[in-house]
Amino acid sequence: MQTVYLVALAVSASLALLGVFNRHFDDNLFQRLGLAVIGFAACSDIYLAIADVSCCEASNGKSLFVIGFSVYGIGTLVKVVRHMDRT
């Protein structure tokens, strides 16, 4: 199960960082910041899992993921509201 978790973290980090650095991804600032936090959370969890540090990995990683998804969600809400005004 640890291997599946590490692969999922690597995929999450890769996709988030590709979204942040891709100029073709039509996102706003909040979505880009949310993806950056998600990518950072995934990278830090990978490091903590590989370094076998168990002091603080569960709560910090979950908190960063939740914050990142919340910021990304706020950015998506802003984009939806902005597109609703155009129609």
C-alpha positions as CSV (number, residue, x, y, z in Angstrom):
1,M,0.0,0.0,0.0
2,Q,2.9,2.3,0.7
3,T,4.1,1.9,-2.9
4,V,0.6,2.9,-4.3
5,Y,0.6,5.9,-2.0
6,L,4.0,7.0,-3.2
7,V,3.1,6.6,-6.8
8,A,-0.2,8.6,-6.3
9,L,1.8,11.3,-4.6
10,A,4.3,11.4,-7.5
11,V,1.4,11.6,-10.0
12,S,-0.2,14.4,-8.0
13,A,3.0,16.4,-7.7
14,S,3.8,16.0,-11.4
15,L,0.3,17.0,-12.6
16,A,0.1,19.9,-10.2
17,L,3.5,21.3,-11.1
18,L,2.8,20.8,-14.9
19,G,-0.4,22.8,-14.4
20,V,1.5,25.6,-12.6
21,F,4.3,25.9,-15.2
22,N,2.2,25.3,-18.3
23,R,1.4,28.6,-20.0
24,H,-1.4,27.0,-22.0
25,F,-3.4,26.1,-18.9
26,D,-6.0,28.8,-18.7
27,D,-6.2,29.4,-15.0
28,N,-6.4,32.3,-12.6
29,L,-4.0,33.2,-9.7
30,F,-6.0,31.3,-7.1
31,Q,-6.0,28.1,-9.2
32,R,-2.3,28.5,-9.9
33,L,-1.5,29.0,-6.1
34,G,-3.7,26.1,-5.2
35,L,-1.9,23.8,-7.6
36,A,1.4,25.1,-6.2
37,V,0.4,24.2,-2.7
38,I,-0.8,20.8,-3.8
39,G,2.5,20.1,-5.6
40,F,4.4,21.3,-2.5
41,A,2.3,19.1,-0.2
42,A,2.9,16.0,-2.4
43,C,6.6,16.6,-2.6
44,S,6.9,17.1,1.1
45,D,4.9,13.9,1.8
46,I,7.2,12.0,-0.7
47,Y,10.2,13.3,1.2
48,L,8.9,12.4,4.6
49,A,7.9,8.9,3.4
50,I,11.3,8.3,1.8
51,A,13.2,9.7,4.8
52,D,11.0,7.6,7.1
53,V,10.1,10.6,9.3
54,S,6.9,10.0,11.1
55,C,6.8,12.9,13.6
56,C,4.5,15.2,11.6
57,E,3.8,13.8,8.2
58,A,0.1,13.0,8.6
59,S,-1.3,16.3,9.9
60,N,1.0,18.6,7.9
61,G,0.5,16.8,4.6
62,K,-3.3,16.6,5.0
63,S,-3.5,20.3,6.0
64,L,-1.5,21.4,3.0
65,F,-3.6,19.3,0.6
66,V,-6.8,20.7,2.1
67,I,-5.5,24.3,1.9
68,G,-4.4,23.7,-1.7
69,F,-7.7,22.2,-2.8
70,S,-9.6,25.0,-1.1
71,V,-7.6,27.7,-2.8
72,Y,-8.0,25.9,-6.1
73,G,-11.7,25.6,-5.5
74,I,-12.0,29.3,-4.7
75,G,-10.2,30.1,-8.0
76,T,-12.6,27.8,-9.8
77,L,-15.6,29.5,-8.2
78,V,-14.2,32.9,-9.3
79,K,-13.7,31.7,-12.8
80,V,-17.3,30.3,-12.9
81,V,-18.8,33.5,-11.6
82,R,-16.8,35.5,-14.1
83,H,-18.0,33.3,-17.0
84,M,-21.6,33.6,-15.8
85,D,-21.5,37.4,-16.1
86,R,-20.5,37.1,-19.8
87,T,-23.7,35.2,-20.8
